[in-house]
Structure formats: C-alpha cells, structure tokens
Amino acid sequence: MARLNYLTRTDHARTAARDAGLTVTDRTLKAWLDGKRSPSKKNLARIE
C-alpha cells in the first residue's frame, strides 16, 4: 500500500504509474486506497 500511495499522491505520479502499465480508473484507485478493494496479483506486480 505504501508504494500505491507513493504512485498516486500527485498528478505527476499518477501519470508515471499509468505510463508504467497501471491502467485502472480513478474510482478503482480510490477503492484501493480506502481499503474497500484490493489490487489483483497482476496489478500488484505492476505497482511493484
């Protein structure tokens, strides 16, 4: 979760995360950060 927070804290970081292959909606990112959902294994690997 720390890496996810790092990748989503600013617009520049979100752009870099998307460029790295993390293609999820803002709604999904919010659910992950709120703890309502968890990233899939594939997305966890992309976050790493």
KOLLOSE-128886 format. One record per residue (C-alpha): residue in one letter; z, y, x. Coordinates in steps of 0.25 Angstrom, whole numbers, plus 5000, padded with zeros to 4 digits. Example, Ala and Ser with C-alpha at 12.3 -4.5 7.8 and 13.67 -1.06 7.14 Angstrom:
2
+------+------+-------+------+
| rest |   up | north | east |
+------+------+-------+------+
|    A | 5031 |  4982 | 5049 |
|    S | 5029 |  4996 | 5055 |
+------+------+-------+------+
This chain:
48
+------+------+-------+------+
| rest |   up | north | east |
+------+------+-------+------+
|    M | 5000 |  5000 | 5000 |
|    A | 5003 |  5009 | 5012 |
|    R | 4988 |  5008 | 5016 |
|    L | 4983 |  5010 | 5002 |
|    N | 4992 |  5023 | 5001 |
|    Y | 4986 |  5028 | 5014 |
|    L | 4972 |  5025 | 5009 |
|    T | 4974 |  5033 | 4996 |
|    R | 4983 |  5045 | 4999 |
|    T | 4971 |  5055 | 5001 |
|    D | 4957 |  5056 | 4996 |
|    H | 4952 |  5054 | 5010 |
|    A | 4960 |  5041 | 5012 |
|    R | 4955 |  5036 | 4999 |
|    T | 4940 |  5039 | 5003 |
|    A | 4943 |  5032 | 5016 |
|    A | 4949 |  5020 | 5008 |
|    R | 4936 |  5019 | 4999 |
|    D | 4927 |  5020 | 5012 |
|    A | 4935 |  5008 | 5017 |
|    G | 4931 |  5000 | 5005 |
|    L | 4943 |  5002 | 4996 |
|    T | 4936 |  5005 | 4983 |
|    V | 4946 |  5006 | 4972 |
|    T | 4947 |  5016 | 4961 |
|    D | 4958 |  5027 | 4961 |
|    R | 4964 |  5020 | 4949 |
|    T | 4966 |  5007 | 4957 |
|    L | 4971 |  5015 | 4969 |
|    K | 4982 |  5021 | 4961 |
|    A | 4986 |  5008 | 4955 |
|    W | 4987 |  5002 | 4968 |
|    L | 4996 |  5014 | 4973 |
|    D | 5004 |  5013 | 4961 |
|    G | 5007 |  4999 | 4962 |
|    K | 5000 |  4995 | 4949 |
|    R | 4989 |  4986 | 4956 |
|    S | 4987 |  4980 | 4970 |
|    P | 4975 |  4981 | 4978 |
|    S | 4967 |  4968 | 4979 |
|    K | 4967 |  4960 | 4992 |
|    K | 4953 |  4965 | 4995 |
|    N | 4957 |  4980 | 4993 |
|    L | 4970 |  4977 | 5001 |
|    A | 4961 |  4973 | 5012 |
|    R | 4953 |  4986 | 5011 |
|    I | 4965 |  4994 | 5011 |
|    E | 4970 |  4988 | 5024 |
+------+------+-------+------+
